Amino acid sequence: MQLSGKTILISGSGSGLGAATAQRLLAQGANVVGLDLAADPAWVPVWNGPENWQGRYMHAQADVTQESSVQHVVQEGVAKFGRLSGVVCCAGILHGERVLGPSGLASLDAFRRVIDVNLVGTIQVVRAAVQAIAQGEPQEPDQEQGVVVMTSSIAAFDGQIGQCAYSASKGAIAAMTLPMAREFARFGIRVVSIAPGVFQTPMMQAASQKVRGPLLDASVFPKRFGLPEEFASMVQSVLENSMLNGTIIRLDGAMRM
Ligand SMILES: NC(=O)c1ccc[n+]([C@@H]2O[C@H](COP(=O)([O-])OP(=O)(O)OC[C@H]3O[C@@H](n4cnc5c(N)ncnc54)[C@H](O)[C@@H]3O)[C@@H](O)[C@H]2O)c1
């Protein structure tokens, strides 16, 4: 897919990986529909992007767990930019809790909340977006109509103690990737998930040094956490490279937690 002039929906565009992706795609000439719980993403007033980017960015405050809000954002985005060609799901939350911890059993409400935001929220955004993408015009040379990019995590495969809920949500995103790719092929829509290692975003910066130290030790090369721009660059590659489909890309510098 050529990005210039295409419209991409990004959930979680207010912060971290989603914010970096929004900026990267805008810089490539795409239109971006940003969706986040945040009303006014902090990067928007200060980002020094290409001259005409403000006219190509639409922000919507919405909760990915609310079906009608998500549908509404997609409809608004299509009304503003004409058609939708892709979706990048970055909205998510982190939660750590032992199933049987020192102070008792883990909260089932917290487990449900993580599944609701990370997993149900992702499918909610994907289904609304795909309905809009499927109404577009197939593009030469492959009759491609669009691309779905979901954010899994290496916790889908290497989950640590306390990550049952988070790993379950991210493992399910990884597991949905191939069936979705098979299903959406008839619309000319590819589906890829990215499984990041540890990236320097507000989500990770909120973790204590006790959590971050051993994670840094587990990184192989480069010996550092990933930068949000490196995630955004991978999203761009996924959108542009038509042979990437039905797969989960680990983006982790060989980290095995
Ligand atoms: N940072 C990492 O190391 C890392 C590693 C692997 C996977 N991930 C995943 O990448 C994604 C982005 O994480 P990040 O590090 O950029 O985190 P972040 O906290 O910086 O950004 C997440 C964004 O999602 C938004 N959000 C949360 N719940 C929402 C909801 N219900 N509806 C709409 N928006 C909501 C937040 O407002 C925030 O702007 C998440 O799914 C996370 O699980 C992150």
PDBQT file of the ligand as one rigid body, heavy atoms in Angstrom, charges set to zero:
ROOT
HETATM    1  N1  LIG A 301       5.468  -0.252  25.772  1.00  0.00    +0.000 N 
HETATM    2  C1  LIG A 301       5.767  -1.532  25.719  1.00  0.00    +0.000 C 
HETATM    3  O1  LIG A 301       6.829  -1.976  26.180  1.00  0.00    +0.000 OA
HETATM    4  C2  LIG A 301       4.798  -2.503  25.066  1.00  0.00    +0.000 A 
HETATM    5  C3  LIG A 301       5.256  -3.806  24.829  1.00  0.00    +0.000 A 
HETATM    6  C4  LIG A 301       4.395  -4.703  24.227  1.00  0.00    +0.000 A 
HETATM    7  C5  LIG A 301       3.113  -4.328  23.880  1.00  0.00    +0.000 A 
HETATM    8  N2  LIG A 301       2.702  -3.063  24.138  1.00  0.00    +0.000 N 
HETATM    9  C6  LIG A 301       1.333  -2.714  23.748  1.00  0.00    +0.000 C 
HETATM   10  O2  LIG A 301       1.381  -1.609  22.890  1.00  0.00    +0.000 OA
HETATM   11  C7  LIG A 301       0.172  -0.857  23.007  1.00  0.00    +0.000 C 
HETATM   12  C8  LIG A 301       0.536   0.604  23.244  1.00  0.00    +0.000 C 
HETATM   13  O3  LIG A 301       1.208   0.686  24.495  1.00  0.00    +0.000 OA
HETATM   14  P1  LIG A 301       2.069   1.954  24.918  1.00  0.00    +0.000 P 
HETATM   15  O4  LIG A 301       3.301   1.430  25.544  1.00  0.00    +0.000 OA
HETATM   16  O5  LIG A 301       2.131   2.912  23.806  1.00  0.00    +0.000 OA
HETATM   17  O6  LIG A 301       1.150   2.494  26.114  1.00  0.00    +0.000 OA
HETATM   18  P2  LIG A 301       0.665   3.967  26.491  1.00  0.00    +0.000 P 
HETATM   19  O7  LIG A 301       0.048   3.828  27.827  1.00  0.00    +0.000 OA
HETATM   20  O8  LIG A 301       1.766   4.944  26.288  1.00  0.00    +0.000 OA
HETATM   21  O9  LIG A 301      -0.461   4.265  25.390  1.00  0.00    +0.000 OA
HETATM   22  C9  LIG A 301      -1.668   3.541  25.378  1.00  0.00    +0.000 C 
HETATM   23  C10 LIG A 301      -2.765   4.470  24.899  1.00  0.00    +0.000 C 
HETATM   24  O10 LIG A 301      -3.986   3.707  24.858  1.00  0.00    +0.000 OA
HETATM   25  C11 LIG A 301      -5.019   4.533  25.357  1.00  0.00    +0.000 C 
HETATM   26  N3  LIG A 301      -6.088   3.724  25.902  1.00  0.00    +0.000 N 
HETATM   27  C12 LIG A 301      -6.059   2.913  26.988  1.00  0.00    +0.000 A 
HETATM   28  N4  LIG A 301      -7.262   2.369  27.208  1.00  0.00    +0.000 NA
HETATM   29  C13 LIG A 301      -8.080   2.845  26.244  1.00  0.00    +0.000 A 
HETATM   30  C14 LIG A 301      -9.451   2.667  25.947  1.00  0.00    +0.000 A 
HETATM   31  N5  LIG A 301     -10.251   1.890  26.710  1.00  0.00    +0.000 N 
HETATM   32  N6  LIG A 301      -9.967   3.300  24.849  1.00  0.00    +0.000 NA
HETATM   33  C15 LIG A 301      -9.191   4.122  24.098  1.00  0.00    +0.000 A 
HETATM   34  N7  LIG A 301      -7.885   4.342  24.348  1.00  0.00    +0.000 NA
HETATM   35  C16 LIG A 301      -7.337   3.716  25.410  1.00  0.00    +0.000 A 
HETATM   36  C17 LIG A 301      -4.379   5.390  26.447  1.00  0.00    +0.000 C 
HETATM   37  O11 LIG A 301      -5.142   6.564  26.716  1.00  0.00    +0.000 OA
HETATM   38  C18 LIG A 301      -3.009   5.673  25.834  1.00  0.00    +0.000 C 
HETATM   39  O12 LIG A 301      -3.030   6.878  25.088  1.00  0.00    +0.000 OA
HETATM   40  C19 LIG A 301      -0.610  -1.487  24.162  1.00  0.00    +0.000 C 
HETATM   41  O13 LIG A 301      -1.574  -2.360  23.616  1.00  0.00    +0.000 OA
HETATM   42  C20 LIG A 301       0.453  -2.278  24.899  1.00  0.00    +0.000 C 
HETATM   43  O14 LIG A 301      -0.105  -3.375  25.571  1.00  0.00    +0.000 OA
HETATM   44  C21 LIG A 301       3.505  -2.134  24.719  1.00  0.00    +0.000 A 
ENDROOT
TORSDOF 0
